Amino acid sequence: MPGEPRPLEIHLRVNSKRSNANMVHPVAVETVYPVPPQRQELKHYRKWFPWLIPLFVVANIVLFVITMYVNNCPHNSVSCIATFLGRFSFQPFKENPLLGPSSLTLQKMGALDVGRVVHRHQGWRLVTCMWLHAGVFHLLANMLGILVIGIRLEQEFGFVLIGLLFVISGFGGSLLSALFIQSNISVGASGALFGLLGGMLSELITNWTIYENKLAALLTLVIIIVINLAVGILPHVDNFAHIGGFLTGFLLGFVFLIRPQFGWVNQRYAPLNYSPERAKPKFKKYQCILWVLSLVILIVG
C-alpha cells in the first residue's frame, strides 16, 4: 500500500556448480525500524544507614558512666543522692541539681576550663568537653535531640558530612564559650546539637526549591529550634556554646549539605534521548553564592 515502508531486499550472489552459477536470489529480510529510545530511571538520592550518630550517643553515655565512677560520691560526701548506686551515686542537689558529678571531677575528665587552656596549653579541652555532661538531665536532653535531628541528617547526607558537622560545630561552640565564659567550667554536646540545628536550617534554605511540602518542613524546624532555645533560659546552661555551635553549623550547612536543583540530570544516568542543550546547571546561582560566602566566613572567622 502507498505510504507503507517496503521491505528491504538483499541480493546474494551464490557460487554453485550448476549451470546457473551466476543466478541472483532475492532474500527477503525483516524491515529494520529505528529502535525507540528507552527511558531510564533517574537515580534518586541514596539513603544512608545511620550508625555514626547512634555511636556518638553511646560514647556520651559511656563517658558519663565512667565520669560517675571516677567521681565516687560516697568517698567524698555523706549526703549523696541514690546511695544504692554505690560509687555511681550523685552529688547533693545543692552542689549539682542535674544529678551528676562534682565540678572537680568534670574538670579532671576534660571539661572546658579557660585558665587551663590558656595558661597550661590544654587546647584539647575544646574538644573533650563536648563528650562530657553535668548530669542525667543534661545528658538525656542532649542525646534525645541529637538522635532526633542527627539520624535524619545522616540518612540524607551520610556519616562523613554529618560527623564533620557535629564535631566542628561542637568545637565552634567551645571557642565562643571560651571567649565569653572564663570563670566557670563548661561541658556538654549542646554546641554540637545546635550545630545540627543550624545545619538543618541552612539545608532548608539552600535546597528550598526541591522540597515538596515546604510549609511542613519549615514548621517542623521552627518548633525544634524554639524548644531547644527554651532550654537556654534554664540555670547552668552555656548559651554561648549554643550560639557558637548554631552559627558554625549554619555556615557549614551551606557548604556540606547543598543539593543539585530539581531537574538537573547527571549525564551518566541521562535517558538515551536526553538533549544536553536542555540540561539545567547543577546548582542555582543563589546556592553557589551562599556556598562561597559561607566558606569565606568560616575560613576568615
VMD Tcl script that draws the C-alpha trace (Angstrom):
set ca {
  {0.00 0.00 0.00}
  {1.20 3.52 -0.62}
  {2.81 5.15 2.37}
  {3.93 1.85 3.91}
  {7.68 1.15 4.11}
  {8.82 -1.50 1.65}
  {10.78 -4.46 2.94}
  {14.49 -4.29 2.28}
  {15.90 -6.76 -0.24}
  {19.41 -8.10 -0.15}
  {20.75 -9.73 -3.32}
  {23.23 -12.52 -2.70}
  {25.42 -13.95 -5.47}
  {25.73 -17.67 -4.89}
  {28.56 -19.69 -6.41}
  {27.13 -23.02 -7.48}
  {28.30 -25.95 -9.52}
  {25.11 -25.78 -11.56}
  {24.97 -24.08 -14.91}
  {23.12 -21.15 -13.47}
  {26.03 -20.30 -11.16}
  {25.60 -16.60 -11.60}
  {21.93 -16.56 -10.66}
  {20.97 -13.88 -8.20}
  {18.49 -14.90 -5.49}
  {16.46 -12.24 -3.72}
  {16.38 -12.79 0.01}
  {13.64 -11.06 1.95}
  {14.62 -9.76 5.37}
  {12.68 -8.04 8.10}
  {12.37 -4.30 7.85}
  {14.74 -2.54 10.25}
  {12.98 0.28 12.08}
  {14.72 2.73 14.41}
  {14.78 1.45 17.99}
  {12.59 3.68 20.13}
  {14.57 5.42 22.85}
  {14.27 3.69 26.19}
  {13.57 5.84 29.21}
  {15.97 5.06 32.00}
  {15.06 5.66 35.59}
  {16.93 8.57 37.11}
  {18.79 7.80 40.27}
  {17.33 9.15 43.47}
  {19.42 10.31 46.39}
  {20.94 7.48 48.31}
  {19.56 6.79 51.77}
  {22.39 6.09 54.18}
  {22.14 3.75 57.13}
  {22.62 5.90 60.26}
  {25.26 4.43 62.54}
  {27.61 7.29 63.46}
  {25.09 9.45 65.34}
  {23.92 6.47 67.48}
  {27.60 5.70 68.10}
  {28.16 9.28 69.30}
  {25.22 8.89 71.67}
  {26.59 5.62 73.05}
  {30.01 7.24 73.51}
  {28.47 10.10 75.51}
  {26.56 7.68 77.74}
  {29.64 5.51 78.34}
  {31.74 8.54 79.22}
  {29.08 9.74 81.65}
  {29.13 6.35 83.40}
  {32.94 6.49 83.56}
  {32.75 10.03 84.95}
  {30.37 8.90 87.70}
  {32.70 6.01 88.52}
  {35.64 8.40 88.84}
  {33.51 10.82 90.88}
  {32.82 8.23 93.64}
  {30.48 10.46 95.66}
  {30.34 8.25 98.81}
  {34.09 8.63 99.19}
  {33.86 12.44 99.30}
  {30.41 13.22 100.73}
  {27.89 11.83 103.22}
  {24.80 13.31 101.54}
  {24.90 11.67 98.13}
  {21.72 11.06 96.12}
  {20.70 7.47 95.21}
  {23.24 5.89 97.54}
  {22.09 2.42 96.43}
  {24.14 3.06 93.28}
  {27.32 2.95 95.32}
  {30.18 4.90 93.82}
  {27.88 5.83 90.91}
  {25.59 7.86 93.20}
  {25.08 11.57 92.50}
  {26.35 14.69 94.20}
  {23.93 16.55 96.55}
  {21.29 18.74 94.86}
  {22.75 21.93 96.28}
  {26.04 21.11 94.56}
  {24.68 19.69 91.30}
  {20.91 19.90 90.63}
  {21.29 17.96 87.37}
  {22.05 14.61 89.08}
  {25.69 14.31 88.19}
  {29.30 14.50 89.37}
  {31.20 17.32 91.03}
  {32.82 20.18 89.15}
  {36.23 18.91 90.23}
  {35.58 15.54 88.61}
  {34.39 17.14 85.38}
  {37.50 19.29 85.33}
  {39.63 16.19 85.84}
  {37.85 14.40 82.98}
  {38.40 17.20 80.44}
  {35.84 19.98 80.97}
  {36.45 23.31 79.26}
  {38.46 25.44 81.66}
  {39.73 28.62 80.01}
  {42.50 29.05 82.57}
  {43.93 25.62 81.81}
  {43.50 26.11 78.05}
  {45.35 29.44 78.05}
  {47.95 29.06 80.78}
  {48.61 25.32 80.63}
  {48.15 24.97 76.86}
  {45.45 22.30 77.22}
  {43.71 23.09 73.95}
  {42.35 19.54 73.76}
  {39.71 20.59 76.29}
  {37.93 22.46 73.48}
  {37.07 19.04 72.05}
  {36.83 16.76 75.10}
  {34.30 18.99 76.85}
  {31.65 18.18 74.24}
  {31.70 14.50 75.25}
  {31.04 15.16 78.95}
  {27.79 16.04 80.71}
  {26.99 17.65 84.04}
  {24.16 15.28 84.95}
  {21.48 12.81 83.93}
  {19.00 15.53 82.91}
  {21.67 17.28 80.87}
  {22.66 14.02 79.17}
  {19.11 12.92 78.34}
  {18.10 16.28 76.86}
  {21.12 16.45 74.58}
  {21.06 12.80 73.50}
  {17.36 12.90 72.64}
  {17.86 15.99 70.48}
  {20.93 14.54 68.77}
  {19.10 11.31 67.92}
  {16.00 13.06 66.55}
  {17.92 15.55 64.41}
  {21.16 13.72 63.68}
  {19.70 10.44 62.42}
  {17.55 12.22 59.85}
  {20.53 14.24 58.60}
  {22.82 11.19 58.48}
  {20.24 9.27 56.45}
  {20.13 12.09 53.92}
  {23.80 13.14 53.71}
  {25.89 10.28 55.09}
  {28.12 9.78 58.10}
  {31.15 11.72 56.79}
  {29.44 15.08 56.30}
  {27.26 14.84 59.40}
  {30.15 13.59 61.52}
  {32.21 16.60 60.47}
  {29.24 18.91 61.03}
  {28.78 17.52 64.54}
  {32.43 17.74 65.64}
  {33.25 21.11 64.04}
  {30.06 22.68 65.42}
  {30.90 21.41 68.90}
  {34.37 22.91 68.54}
  {32.88 26.22 67.38}
  {30.59 26.27 70.41}
  {33.55 25.64 72.71}
  {35.50 28.51 71.15}
  {32.72 31.06 71.68}
  {32.13 29.77 75.19}
  {35.83 30.15 76.00}
  {35.75 33.76 74.80}
  {32.81 34.84 76.97}
  {32.73 32.46 79.95}
  {36.12 32.44 81.63}
  {35.21 31.96 85.27}
  {33.32 28.64 85.08}
  {33.92 25.27 83.51}
  {31.73 24.12 80.63}
  {30.69 20.67 79.41}
  {28.09 19.17 77.10}
  {27.24 18.32 73.49}
  {24.86 21.29 73.26}
  {27.15 23.11 70.83}
  {27.17 20.09 68.51}
  {23.39 19.70 68.88}
  {22.79 23.33 67.95}
  {25.22 22.86 65.07}
  {22.93 20.15 63.72}
  {20.01 22.56 64.11}
  {21.91 25.27 62.24}
  {22.76 22.78 59.51}
  {19.09 21.83 59.20}
  {18.15 25.48 58.75}
  {20.77 26.25 56.11}
  {19.97 22.98 54.32}
  {16.33 24.03 54.13}
  {17.31 27.44 52.75}
  {19.80 26.29 50.12}
  {17.67 23.33 48.97}
  {14.34 25.18 49.22}
  {13.30 24.54 45.61}
  {13.46 20.73 45.89}
  {11.17 20.49 48.93}
  {7.65 19.36 48.06}
  {5.96 20.31 51.35}
  {7.85 23.46 52.23}
  {5.47 24.65 54.96}
  {5.63 21.37 56.89}
  {9.43 21.29 56.70}
  {9.68 24.90 57.89}
  {7.21 24.46 60.78}
  {8.97 21.30 61.96}
  {12.32 23.06 62.01}
  {10.95 26.15 63.80}
  {9.32 24.02 66.52}
  {12.55 22.10 67.13}
  {14.60 25.31 67.32}
  {12.14 27.01 69.70}
  {12.14 24.02 72.05}
  {15.93 23.95 72.18}
  {16.18 27.72 72.62}
  {13.77 27.47 75.56}
  {16.33 25.27 77.29}
  {18.62 28.28 77.30}
  {16.58 30.03 79.99}
  {17.36 27.27 82.50}
  {20.15 27.85 85.04}
  {23.67 26.48 84.49}
  {23.20 26.49 80.70}
  {26.04 27.69 78.47}
  {24.18 29.78 75.90}
  {27.40 30.91 74.26}
  {28.16 27.31 73.33}
  {24.65 27.11 71.84}
  {25.17 30.27 69.79}
  {28.65 29.31 68.63}
  {27.56 25.82 67.65}
  {24.46 27.09 65.84}
  {26.36 29.68 63.80}
  {29.09 27.19 62.90}
  {26.57 24.55 61.85}
  {24.53 27.13 59.93}
  {27.54 28.12 57.81}
  {28.73 24.54 57.38}
  {25.27 23.53 56.17}
  {25.61 25.78 53.11}
  {28.96 24.11 52.32}
  {28.27 20.46 53.20}
  {24.53 19.97 52.59}
  {23.95 21.57 49.20}
  {21.80 19.54 46.76}
  {21.57 19.79 42.93}
  {18.48 21.69 41.78}
  {15.32 19.89 40.69}
  {15.50 18.82 37.05}
  {19.29 18.51 36.86}
  {20.32 15.26 35.22}
  {23.69 13.62 35.66}
  {24.93 12.80 32.16}
  {25.99 9.34 33.33}
  {22.37 8.45 34.09}
  {20.62 10.53 31.43}
  {17.98 8.90 29.18}
  {19.08 7.98 25.66}
  {17.01 10.76 24.10}
  {18.19 13.42 26.59}
  {19.48 16.54 24.87}
  {22.46 18.30 26.51}
  {21.13 21.59 25.17}
  {18.17 21.28 27.56}
  {20.37 20.49 30.54}
  {19.99 22.60 33.66}
  {23.04 23.69 35.67}
  {23.73 21.50 38.67}
  {23.25 24.31 41.21}
  {21.29 27.53 41.19}
  {23.15 30.83 41.38}
  {21.96 31.62 44.91}
  {23.23 28.21 46.08}
  {26.70 28.96 44.71}
  {26.72 32.43 46.26}
  {25.73 31.07 49.69}
  {28.35 28.33 49.37}
  {31.15 30.80 48.63}
  {30.11 33.32 51.30}
  {29.80 30.65 53.99}
  {33.17 29.13 53.13}
  {34.86 32.54 53.24}
  {33.29 33.39 56.62}
  {34.31 30.02 58.06}
  {37.90 30.43 56.89}
  {38.24 34.06 57.97}
  {36.33 33.55 61.22}
}
mol new
graphics top color blue
foreach p $ca { graphics top sphere $p radius 0.5 }
foreach p [lrange $ca 0 end-1] q [lrange $ca 1 end] { graphics top cylinder $p $q radius 0.2 }
display resetview
